[in-house]
Amino acid sequence: MQKRGRYHYVDLHRFECKDTQDWMEKQLYPALGTLLLGAEALEIDATPIEAFDPRILDEELGLHEKGMTSVVLAALGYRSTGDFNARLPKSRLPEAVVISEL
């Protein structure tokens, strides 16, 4: 049943919606969110990065030959104890501007 369900959605986007690449790219964001939350739980700093040239990265890693393409990067690591920026106050929009109650 799981296999049939997966094929149903893949075929829906492949043949009816004709947006397979766009749909597949969106499927990675739940996994990315899990990676970022897991890193936080382990006290590892992490941030997603979309500002990169996927053509260069794909070529460098040989992704096309493997039938893949890059969509987003995630940087993970531990901050330096001397990172002055970590102690600076952060500029955030007010919660009421960011969150809408439906």
ROBAKOL-685602 format. One record per residue (C-alpha): x, y, z. Coordinates in steps of 0.25 Angstrom, whole numbers, padded with zeros to 4 digits, always signed. Layout:
N
XYZ/...
END
This chain:
102
+0000+0000+0000/+0011+0010+0003/+0018+0007-0010/+0005+0009-0017/+0003+0022-0010/+0016+0027-0013/+0015+0024-0028/+0001+0031-0028/+0007+0044-0024/+0019+0043-0033/+0011+0039-0045/+0001+0050-0041/+0012+0061-0042/+0019+0054-0054/+0007+0052-0063/-0004+0061-0058/+0002+0073-0052/+0015+0072-0060/+0023+0079-0048/+0031+0067-0044/+0044+0075-0041/+0037+0086-0034/+0029+0076-0025/+0041+0067-0022/+0049+0080-0018/+0038+0083-0008/+0039+0069-0002/+0052+0071+0004/+0048+0083+0013/+0042+0074+0023/+0055+0066+0024/+0063+0079+0025/+0054+0084+0036/+0057+0071+0043/+0072+0072+0041/+0071+0087+0047/+0063+0083+0059/+0072+0070+0062/+0084+0079+0061/+0078+0089+0071/+0075+0077+0080/+0089+0073+0080/+0094+0088+0082/+0100+0088+0068/+0098+0101+0061/+0092+0100+0047/+0086+0108+0036/+0080+0106+0022/+0086+0112+0010/+0079+0115-0003/+0088+0126-0008/+0098+0117-0016/+0100+0113-0031/+0094+0099-0032/+0100+0097-0046/+0114+0099-0040/+0112+0090-0028/+0105+0079-0037/+0117+0079-0046/+0127+0079-0035/+0120+0067-0028/+0116+0060-0041/+0102+0060-0037/+0096+0060-0051/+0103+0047-0054/+0096+0041-0041/+0082+0046-0046/+0082+0057-0035/+0083+0072-0034/+0085+0081-0022/+0074+0090-0016/+0078+0094-0003/+0091+0093+0006/+0091+0092+0021/+0103+0097+0029/+0106+0090+0042/+0116+0093+0053/+0120+0098+0066/+0122+0113+0068/+0135+0118+0073/+0135+0122+0088/+0141+0135+0083/+0129+0138+0074/+0126+0152+0077/+0114+0152+0068/+0107+0141+0076/+0106+0151+0088/+0100+0162+0080/+0085+0165+0082/+0078+0160+0070/+0068+0168+0061/+0055+0161+0060/+0041+0165+0055/+0030+0165+0065/+0023+0152+0067/+0010+0158+0063/+0016+0162+0049/+0022+0148+0047/+0010+0139+0052/-0004+0140+0047/-0015+0133+0054/-0025+0126+0045/
END
